[in-house]
Amino acid sequence: MSKVTDTSTDESPTTNQAEADLCDFLAERSELSVSFEEPDDDRERRYDRLPVARTQAGTQADVSDFPSGKSDERGNFSKKTYVRYRDTVNDFIQSQDVNELMEVTPREIGRWNQILQQRDYARTTRDGKLETLGVFIKWAEREWRITYEDGREKLSDVISKKRDDLDVSNDEKSRAGDDDYRISSERAEEIIGHMAKHDYASRQMVEFLLIYHIGCRKSALLSLNCGDIRPQKGIIEIRNRPEQAGVRLKKGNSGERDVNVTDGVIGVVMDYIKEHRTEPQGGSDALLTSWAGRINESTLYRDIAGLTKCGDCTDNNGETLTKQNASDCPESIGPHDLRRVAITTMRDKGLSWQIISGRVNAKVEMLKQHYDSPTYERAAERRKAEVIDAL
């Protein structure tokens, strides 16, 4: 069985052929040097060694070092897309002990699919992971890294059949989480009120308040600097500065905008900056910080999940869930789902689709299809005036 030496460090273990193929795939799509090694960061992960992307200078690639991620014939990867393919395909390779892609059979595909089910992933999540693995397998087939003899079934076809068995409709994919992963606007207001009394102007309060008030994406929130808050004008400036912030707005420069913010929200943010913001090492102007610097997506997710957990759930030892494992609570939500709640609330309050579109930086059609999910009662209330007038 062939082995490919990993020269990223002098004492690193050898990299097998399947891992080398994954590195080639990721390097081609990210336009960076990729090799298996222990990452520089210390985030929680399932496996100790991963394909790590590095720049020509040898530093671990940051968000600004990746292509924009816009779709093209090669499908170049942004950092977020890179991480998705890296983690998904590596999970398949490691969990199924794959040394060479040529040796993979439908049995390994089936076993991995069963593992995904045992991890209690939703059908839409399993479908997405199978789709991601399928893209890699199709690439390997095109590159002749997987060949078939004696009429052996193509692995890409096996994956397609597994996805067909899941029977996830396009509507399910587009609206996954609309009802199961949301809180009411009343619940959101309760959380804000509780924090105003017990945790006023904390980082967590600012995170929750800005997503709920503006309906911004994670990337927009994480990219904010203190200097982007303009209390005299009553606006917050959202700017794309990936080299400086380490965060790229989802739509790049076209995602830049100024958003109007109420005096109350501006006041909370300014009080946070003055009284509770942690001054990070290196003197960064980042708005949301820890001692180490600008916080990342994982920290933001834990903060929002910690605020939205029900408070009654416990872990396997009977201990109350903490912020670290708050996502185990079925009522907790993350930043993206809070954005969904924010958009629905804006519509309930009478804002037009056009105004919301400019505020949250998304097309009206996309908002209607993916983000607006009113209750039956709220939907009827929206129609009430027009229906009564007509009748």
Secondary structure, 3 states (H helix, E strand, C coil): CCEECCCCCCCCCCEEHHHHHHHHHHHHHHCCEEEEECCCCCCCCCCCCEEEEECCCCCECCHHHCCCCCCCCCCCCCHHHHHHHHHHHHHHHHHCCCCCHHHCCHHHHHHHHHHHHHCCCCHHHHHHHHHHHHHHHHHHHHCCCCCCCCCCCCHHHHHHHHHHHHCCCHHHHHHCCCCCCCCCHHHHHHHHHHHHHHCCCCHHHHHHHHHHHHCCCHHHHHHCEHHHEECCCCEEEECCCHHHHCCCCCCHHHHCEEEECCHHHHHHHHHHHHHHCCCCCCCCCECCEECCEECCHHHHHHHHHHHHCCCCCECCCCCECCHHHHHHCCCCCCHHHHHHHHHHHHHHCCCCHHHHHHHHCCCHHHHHHHHCCCCHHHHHHHHHHHHHHHC
